[in-house]
Amino acid sequence: MVDSIGDSLDRALQGAFTRPAPKSAQAQMKYLVKQLKGTRNVAQALGVSQRTVERYVVGKLKRPRRELRERIEREVKRRWQPQVRAKAKKKAVSTDGIVVSTRARFGFTAAPGTTDDARIRDITQALPPRWADRLFEARDAGATEQQLQRIAAEGLAEMYFRADNTRAQGLGVEFTDVEEIEIEL
C-alpha cells in the first residue's frame, strides 16, 4: 500500500514525540479511556462493544486481532502528546518548513504546444514554511488525498522545477502515481 500525504504528515509530527506511546493493549485502552472520558466513547471510536473495552482495561483480554490493534494504535497516536505535536507543527509552518522525499510520476506542460512526457522521478526537496502551512491547513480541514497531492505538486514545482520561481515561468507540473512519499519536519 502506498503511503498518503496525510499519513506522512502524521508520522512527521509523531517523530517529535518526547516519550514513547503506550505499547500494550491494556495501557493503550487505559490511555484512550482517560482521553475520551469513558469506556462507551472508546467503544464507539474503535467500533467494538463497551464490554470489550472494559475487558482490555482490566487485563482479561491482552492481544487484539490485527484490525483492532491497528485502530487502537492509530487512535492513541492521534491523541498522544498534543502539545509536542502542536509545537512541532508551529515550528514547521513558521520557521523550518518541511522536506518532501518522493518517488512519483512527474509530467510537465509549459508554453503552448510543448510538453514533457511524464516519468518516474526520485525527488527530495525542502519546502518553505508557507507550503508546510498549506499542507497542514488543508489536511486539518479534511482535504482529500488528491487535494493534498495538488498542493505538494505546486510546492515541488515552485521550489524544485522552477528554482523558487527564478526560471521556467509558467511550467505546470503533474504529480501522479505516487509510489513513496515521506515528509520530515
Protein Blocks (a to p, Z undefined) as FASTA:
>chain_A
ZZdfklmmmmmmmmmpcbdcdfbfklmmmmmmmmnopaklmmmmnopafklmmmmmnoma
mbdcfklmmmmmmmmmmmgokllmmmmmmmmmmmnopaddddddddddddehiacddddd
dddddddfklmmmmmmmmmnopafklmmmmmmmmmmmmmmnoooighehiacddehifbd
cddZZ
